Amino acid sequence: MTDLDAQFSGTKPVADALAFDESRLEAWMKENVDGFAGPLTVTQFRGGQSNPTYKLDTPNASYVLRRKPPGRLLPSAHAVDREFTVMSALGTTGFPVPRMHGLEEDEAVIGTPFYVMDFVKGRIFWDPYLPGMSPSERAAIYDASNATLAKLHNVDYEAIGLGDYGKPGNYFERQIGRWTKQYKAAETETIEAMDRLIEWLPENAPEQERTSIVHGDYRLDNMIFHPTEPKVIAVLDWELSTLGDPLADFTYQLMQWRTPKDIRSGFLGVDLKGLGIPTEAEYVKAYCERTGREGIPKLDFYIAYNIFRLAGIAQGVYARAMQGNASNERAKDLGALVKPMAEYAWGIAKGA
């Protein structure tokens, strides 16, 4: 087990700040979950920074509960209802998501809105370097990840009832506006590079050519892989999903190849061939073939935008940690990354 596995894998007792009346939940489960039979044991997953996530065990089955965190929240953040909607719809297409059991928006049950889904048993890879694997195993894992994202972007969202899941067009304009607003609402110090990006990004956004469902936080540790095969059996964490530009989604994962090891376990300057991990060019080529594209022009814009967005997310998590209601004690460490991320993104923007 790696350090990251130890940090994020498995469950722990529920933190006091995130506890709720378990008997009320058990009564709700009896009414809303087919085949449910108690007694119920509740623990909290270690991973996940944003929406507190719990494992619900019974003698015959295990479930997962995701809820809005308690406390004062940024507007439009923590939309568990949207997560429930998109996973329910995608489940009808055979796309790998857990089976959904129910959404509860009444705060009287556990204090905040929540939903319950099946617990999917498999492997989560917290370390993108995939330690302990052979080069061919790593190659297969990354290929499965690439194929799954391409499959998402090829889904006919109108046909599964998600035509109104986001606004069509102007995706970057809206997203840059949204993350600027979120960042400013959570700002704890002035970071010049962030202010420059806020100015530069809207002026340099490429035309949006396609619209698809976008996951919004697509990366290896938001997937569950089959216990023994290089196959994605569930994609998790749909909190930031919407309709948008699929290239924004793809290049968000591609940041892994453009960031140094100390920013988010990035691959920059690493001998990927020796590890069996595809190079950036190979990963881009595979995605383009699967989605019928010639290539991705303006790649630098997309990378700068995504690092800016990541810095905005990190700032929000950090600000919540300062208020004491983030669901992971490591959230405070993220605050220290905001400035170097912003400076790195601004360097790429200037180069573009």
C-alpha positions in Angstrom: 0.0 0.0 0.0 1.4 3.4 -1.0 1.4 6.6 1.2 -1.5 7.9 -0.9 -3.5 4.7 -0.4 -3.0 4.9 3.3 -4.1 8.5 3.2 -7.2 8.2 1.1 -8.3 4.5 1.0 -10.9 2.9 3.1 -13.1 4.3 5.9 -12.8 5.9 9.3 -15.3 6.7 12.1 -17.6 9.5 11.2 -16.2 12.9 12.2 -18.2 14.7 14.9 -18.9 17.7 12.7 -20.3 15.3 10.0 -22.4 13.0 12.2 -26.1 12.7 11.9 -29.0 10.7 13.4 -28.5 7.2 11.9 -31.9 5.9 13.0 -33.6 8.5 10.8 -31.4 7.4 7.9 -32.3 3.7 8.5 -36.0 4.5 8.5 -35.5 6.4 5.2 -33.6 3.4 3.7 -36.4 1.0 4.6 -38.8 3.2 2.7 -36.7 4.1 -0.3 -34.2 1.3 -1.0 -35.5 -2.0 -2.5 -34.5 -5.0 -0.5 -32.9 -3.0 2.3 -32.6 -4.9 5.6 -30.8 -3.5 8.7 -29.0 -3.2 11.0 -27.1 -0.3 9.5 -23.4 0.6 10.2 -22.2 4.0 9.1 -18.5 5.0 8.5 -16.9 7.8 6.5 -14.7 7.5 3.5 -11.2 9.0 4.0 -10.9 10.3 0.4 -12.9 13.2 -1.1 -12.6 16.8 -0.2 -15.9 18.3 -1.1 -19.1 16.3 -0.5 -18.8 14.2 2.6 -19.2 10.5 1.6 -20.2 7.6 3.9 -20.2 3.9 3.6 -23.5 2.2 4.7 -23.0 -1.5 5.6 -25.8 -4.0 6.3 -25.4 -7.8 6.7 -26.4 -8.3 3.1 -25.3 -5.2 1.1 -23.2 -2.1 1.1 -24.3 1.3 -0.1 -22.7 4.8 -0.4 -24.3 8.1 0.8 -23.1 11.4 -0.5 -24.4 14.6 1.1 -24.0 18.3 1.0 -21.6 19.4 3.8 -23.2 21.3 6.7 -22.3 25.0 7.2 -22.2 28.1 5.0 -21.5 27.0 1.3 -20.6 28.8 -1.9 -23.6 29.3 -4.1 -24.1 26.5 -6.7 -21.4 24.3 -5.1 -22.1 20.8 -3.7 -25.0 20.0 -6.1 -25.7 16.4 -5.0 -29.0 16.6 -6.9 -27.2 17.1 -10.1 -24.8 14.2 -9.4 -27.9 12.0 -8.8 -29.5 13.2 -12.1 -26.5 12.6 -14.3 -25.6 9.2 -12.9 -29.2 8.0 -13.1 -29.4 9.0 -16.8 -26.0 7.6 -17.7 -26.9 4.3 -16.0 -29.5 3.7 -18.8 -26.8 3.8 -21.5 -24.5 1.2 -20.0 -21.9 3.8 -19.1 -20.1 2.7 -15.9 -21.8 4.4 -12.9 -23.1 2.9 -9.7 -26.8 2.0 -9.4 -28.7 4.9 -7.9 -31.3 4.2 -5.1 -32.7 7.6 -4.2 -32.3 11.3 -3.7 -33.5 13.1 -0.6 -33.7 16.9 -0.6 -35.6 17.2 2.7 -33.0 18.4 5.3 -35.1 16.9 8.1 -33.6 13.4 7.5 -29.9 13.9 8.1 -29.5 17.7 8.1 -28.6 18.3 4.5 -29.7 16.9 1.1 -28.2 13.5 0.1 -28.4 10.5 -2.2 -27.8 6.8 -1.8 -26.2 4.5 -4.4 -24.7 1.0 -4.6 -21.2 0.5 -3.2 -19.0 -0.7 -6.1 -16.2 -3.1 -5.1 -13.0 -2.6 -7.1 -9.7 -0.8 -7.2 -9.1 3.0 -6.8 -5.7 4.2 -7.9 -4.8 7.2 -5.8 -1.3 7.5 -7.2 -1.2 8.2 -11.0 2.2 6.5 -11.2 0.6 3.2 -10.4 3.4 1.8 -8.3 3.8 -2.0 -8.1 2.4 -2.5 -11.7 4.2 -3.7 -14.8 4.5 -1.2 -17.8 1.9 -3.2 -19.7 -0.6 -3.0 -16.8 -0.1 0.7 -16.6 -0.6 1.2 -20.3 -3.9 -0.8 -20.1 -5.2 1.2 -17.2 -4.6 4.5 -18.9 -6.1 3.2 -22.2 -9.2 2.2 -20.3 -9.4 5.7 -18.7 -9.0 7.3 -22.1 -11.7 5.0 -23.7 -14.2 5.7 -20.9 -13.9 9.5 -21.2 -14.3 9.2 -25.0 -17.4 7.1 -24.4 -18.9 9.8 -22.1 -18.2 12.5 -24.7 -19.9 10.4 -27.4 -23.1 9.9 -25.4 -26.3 11.4 -27.0 -27.2 13.5 -24.0 -30.6 14.7 -25.5 -31.6 11.0 -26.0 -31.2 10.3 -22.2 -33.1 13.3 -21.1 -30.2 15.6 -20.3 -30.9 18.3 -22.9 -31.3 20.9 -20.1 -28.5 19.7 -17.9 -26.4 22.8 -18.8 -26.5 25.7 -21.2 -25.4 25.1 -24.8 -22.5 27.2 -26.1 -20.2 29.8 -24.6 -18.9 27.2 -22.2 -15.5 28.8 -21.5 -17.0 32.2 -21.0 -19.4 30.9 -18.4 -16.9 28.6 -16.7 -14.2 31.3 -16.4 -16.9 33.7 -15.0 -18.1 31.0 -12.6 -14.6 30.1 -11.3 -13.6 33.8 -11.1 -16.7 34.4 -8.9 -16.0 31.3 -6.7 -12.4 32.3 -6.4 -13.1 35.9 -5.4 -15.7 34.7 -2.9 -13.1 32.5 -1.3 -10.0 34.7 -1.7 -7.7 34.9 1.3 -4.8 36.9 -0.3 -4.1 38.8 -3.5 -2.4 36.6 -6.1 -1.2 38.6 -9.1 -1.0 35.6 -11.4 -4.7 34.7 -10.7 -5.8 38.3 -11.5 -3.9 38.2 -14.7 -5.5 34.9 -15.7 -8.9 36.3 -14.9 -8.2 39.0 -17.5 -6.4 36.9 -20.1 -8.6 33.7 -20.3 -11.9 35.2 -21.6 -10.0 37.1 -24.3 -8.3 34.0 -25.6 -10.9 31.3 -25.4 -11.3 29.2 -28.5 -14.6 28.7 -30.3 -16.6 25.8 -28.9 -17.2 23.2 -31.7 -19.0 20.5 -29.8 -21.2 20.0 -26.7 -21.2 16.9 -24.6 -21.7 15.8 -21.0 -18.5 16.8 -19.2 -17.5 15.2 -15.9 -15.6 18.2 -14.6 -13.1 16.3 -12.4 -12.1 13.4 -14.6 -8.9 11.8 -13.2 -7.8 8.3 -12.2 -8.8 8.5 -8.6 -12.4 9.3 -9.5 -12.8 5.9 -11.2 -13.2 2.4 -9.8 -11.5 -0.3 -11.8 -12.4 -4.0 -11.9 -10.7 -6.0 -9.1 -8.4 -7.8 -11.6 -9.0 -6.4 -15.1 -8.0 -3.0 -16.6 -11.6 -2.0 -16.9 -13.4 1.0 -15.5 -16.5 -0.3 -13.7 -17.7 3.1 -12.1 -16.9 6.8 -12.6 -17.6 8.8 -9.4 -17.7 12.4 -8.2 -20.0 14.1 -10.7 -20.4 17.2 -8.6 -18.9 19.5 -11.3 -20.6 17.8 -14.3 -22.6 19.8 -16.8 -23.1 20.2 -20.6 -20.0 21.8 -22.0 -17.0 21.6 -24.2 -15.6 18.0 -24.2 -12.1 19.4 -24.8 -12.2 21.2 -21.4 -12.9 17.8 -19.8 -10.2 15.9 -21.7 -7.5 18.6 -21.2 -8.3 18.7 -17.4 -7.0 15.1 -17.2 -4.2 16.0 -19.6 -2.9 18.5 -17.0 -1.3 15.4 -15.4 1.2 15.4 -18.3 1.9 19.1 -18.0 2.4 19.6 -14.3 5.5 18.9 -12.2 5.5 16.1 -9.7 5.2 18.5 -6.7 2.0 20.2 -7.9 -0.4 17.2 -8.4 1.9 14.2 -8.9 2.4 15.4 -12.4 4.4 13.7 -15.1 6.4 16.6 -16.4 10.0 15.6 -17.1 9.4 11.9 -16.2 10.4 8.9 -18.4 6.9 7.7 -19.2 8.0 5.2 -21.8 9.9 3.3 -19.1 6.8 3.2 -16.9 4.5 2.1 -19.7 2.3 5.3 -19.2 1.4 6.8 -22.6 3.1 10.1 -23.6 0.9 13.2 -23.9 1.0 12.9 -27.7 -0.1 9.2 -27.5 -2.9 10.0 -25.1 -4.2 12.9 -27.2 -4.0 10.8 -30.4 -6.0 7.9 -28.8 -8.7 10.3 -27.6 -8.9 12.1 -30.9 -9.3 8.8 -32.8 -12.1 7.7 -30.4 -14.0 10.9 -30.8 -13.4 11.6 -34.5 -11.1 14.6 -34.3 -8.0 15.7 -36.3 -6.2 17.0 -33.2 -6.4 19.7 -30.5 -5.3 23.2 -31.5 -4.7 25.8 -28.8 -3.7 23.1 -26.3 -1.8 25.7 -24.2 -5.0 27.7 -23.6 -6.8 24.6 -22.3 -4.0 23.7 -20.0 -3.8 27.2 -18.6 -7.5 27.4 -18.1 -7.6 24.0 -16.3 -4.8 24.9 -13.9 -6.6 28.2 -13.2 -9.8 26.3 -12.5 -8.0 23.8 -10.3 -6.4 26.7 -8.3 -10.0 28.2 -7.9 -11.3 24.8 -6.6 -8.3 24.5 -4.2 -8.9 28.1 -2.9 -12.6 27.2 -2.2 -11.6 24.0 -0.3 -9.0 26.0 1.6 -11.4 28.7 2.6 -13.9 26.1 3.8 -11.1 24.5 5.9 -10.4 27.9 7.5 -14.1 28.0 8.5 -13.7 24.4 9.8 -16.2 22.6 7.6 -14.1 21.0 4.8 -14.4 17.2 4.9 -10.7 16.5 4.8 -8.0 17.7 7.2 -5.6 18.0 4.2 -7.7 20.7 2.7 -5.4 23.3 4.4 -2.4 22.0 2.5 -4.2 22.9 -0.7 -4.2 26.6 0.2 -0.4 26.6 -0.1 -0.7 25.3 -3.7 -2.9 28.0 -5.1 -0.2 30.6 -5.7 2.3 28.2 -7.4 -0.5 26.8 -9.6 -1.6 30.2 -10.6 1.9 31.3 -11.5 2.5 28.1 -13.4 -0.7 28.6 -15.4 0.2 32.2 -16.1 3.6 31.1 -17.4 1.8 28.7 -19.9 -0.7 31.5 -20.9 2.2 33.9 -21.6 3.8 31.2 -23.7 0.6 30.6 -25.7 
